[in-house]
Amino acid sequence: MSKPSRAIRGRVLTFNDDPQTAGSAAHEFIEDGLIVIAGGHIAEVGEAPALLAKLPDSVMLDHYPDGLILPGFIDTHIHYPQTQVIASYGAQLLDWLERYALVEEQRFGDPGHAAAVAGFFLDELARNGTTTAAVYCSVHPESAEAFFAESDRRNTRMVAGKVLMDRNAPAALQDTAERGYAQTKALIERWHGKGRQLYAVTPRFAITSSEAQLEAAGVLLREHPDCYMQTHLSENRREIETVRALFPWAENYTSVYDRFGLLGPRSLFGHCIHLEEGERRLLSESGSVAAFCPTSNLFIGSGLFDLAKARDPAFPLRVGLATDVGGGTSYSLLRTLAEAYKVLQLQDQNLPALEAFYAITLGNARALGLEDRIGSLAPGREADVTVLDAKATPAMAHRCERIETLEEELFLLMTLGDDRAISATYIAGERRHVRSGG
């Protein structure tokens, strides 16, 4: 590894396992810690006094005396073309798509517009402490090209793909099975594995893809088995009824995707709210991932994700947490945790703070199969880092006067925190965001 170039000092928290199963052994906390960075990777992590004693004078040192330093946050489901329809009023899923999202996405055939929005989107993620995301582009290959180019320029680790849609959408947003296959294949060859970019084959959902297109998506995955697949599943009851009418031969919604080879450990399914037992079995046995999107599910009125059922030992599901902007109402994974907590409370379930922060760091890294690269603060990992401030607002600072434990501080951050609680965000060791006045 190259010589150290930067060090970050403060209170360091990282996870090596899931607190829900591993308890207190799942996390490591250093009250006065130091993260040493070299060549965009973490070189050393430990007690600050000992590491500072051997650190060369040339190393840039960033010190956050009250800061809480965690791995960069990870989002497993988000739409970058929907940044200007977030907070659109009064519709459930299919109407929301028709009235807002699909209208807005028609603008992304313009490379200049796509590039400008990609820049805003990546800025906004960094401002909220998010360093990796699984991202939907629009149907236009130009939208994916613009997104990957901007992400590559910033050296962010992103998973993204051009949406596939060949029916039940405005004509301006439809490709064909053949054209979608060819455009996706070209984008994979250009971007998958270039720098920190990763590709996801992205049929929007079964309603907007014909059987021929879903078959083409399966072919792409067989040809490129190290790519991801992302789509939507069982978000809304009217959506499920529509899928049943379009695929009368299918036992259930999930079996549509299964028929075309779209399930697997690199497959990400947004929402998964209204699953039948047979669907849980298919997802569980294939190792597929369910993305829990609480702010979107509440805002669009889709329903409540049942985490306890997802953990049923008969058919356990791999679960990621996600913002789902723009149906989701915040880019902040802290705000997303707050809503996840409420969704579970409504079902007599709970979300302890350590489990919550595991979910948006190592947990989501495991959901993406990237835990060997991101999601924890350990030597050899990519140096994506988020620094939090539990006293970011007067109300938070006031509450902190009564906080005695790390768990209480984390719960405060996930309940009252938002972008203002992000002191700084580092991507591959470079500080890409610092809070104004921070």
Disulfide bonds with the S-S distance in Angstrom:
none
